[in-house]
Amino acid sequence: MGIRLGCIGLLGLLAGCALWRAGAVPGANLQAATTELAQVVARETNGETIALLPWRDAKGERNGYTEAVDEYIISALLKADVPIVLADDKSVGKWKDVEPVPAKAWRDLSAERIVGGRLQEDAEWTYLRFFLIDRVDQALVTTSTWRLPQAELERQVAAQGQLGQGGVGQTEIVVDFHLLGLRDQGGFPEAVVVEEGKGLLAGDRVQIRFTPLIDCEVYAFLYSSEGARIDVLSPRYVYGGREQFGPGEEQWIDLSEAGQVYTLYFLAASRLDENREELFEEMKRLVDEGEVNRFSGLEQLDQLLGAYLLEGIEGEGEGAVIRGREGIKLGKKQSFILNDGTPIDSRAEELIGVPGVVRAISFEIQ
């Protein structure tokens, strides 16, 4: 049952800005927050059309941040199949500082449910307060708050601006990336570091975990020194702000062939060309003709991957391929606990590229 929004309720819903922190989700980003918001709306409205109000700041005004939030929310609601009617500023009317819905909106909006929200900045954090209101009963159905790092919000706003100004090909892709390794020691698994040019043992296992900043397409595979390919992550579209796994959260790729040199290629871009046959044929040709032999000639494979990254993308870009760790910014140490209790400590690599990035890591199985 909803909470009635009388005169006091209208003023009180957002007046307690200092209390927004209670219930805020730490570590969320704009993509994750708006995706979760859309899921809440879809669950609460059950297919009903909603009126979507333009977001405002704590003073009831519009700015670049609120406009960017609007874009993310609209995208998330459409992906969640929520029918929406956009309420423009004229139909909404003038906002007071503390009211969640202007008085004019109660009368003039046709949808029975209203969705809106406010942003409030506090030092290095920005808080997103979302509310869903029954217009007929003037009752608050549900409300939630997300906390976002201000710097991360600024980057996502910039990314949204790139989409609007330069098209998909100009978008900067940012991914926090982990390559994890496991080795059985005396019947017990333990973490092992996987690095460029280093050796692993036959029977070791590898897995990738990553979180893109914005929506993008990704693909990851292992390529052997004999020209064999093993998909670690099938090509797919992923949402920003969500941790992804390849091949799965509790699934690993077994490395059993001693003497092989493998290269892990991880690709992330605003869009990946679906035609990969020519790429793989040319990679195999380089191996068969001896131009790529174990650790020798790998730069030729890298060049092919960099060129593939630009296929089908409009606009300028470099198709960045990253080897080694020079110039890569590392995040804080994270501890992953597997289902069997095995701990793995790792620091995320921040991969950045326009229109995307390729991470290449080669290692030998001994």
Order of alpha helices (4+ residues) and beta strands (2+ residues): beta-alpha-alpha-beta-beta-alpha-beta-alpha-alpha-beta-beta-beta-alpha-beta-beta-beta-beta-beta-beta-beta-beta-beta-alpha-alpha-beta-beta-beta-beta
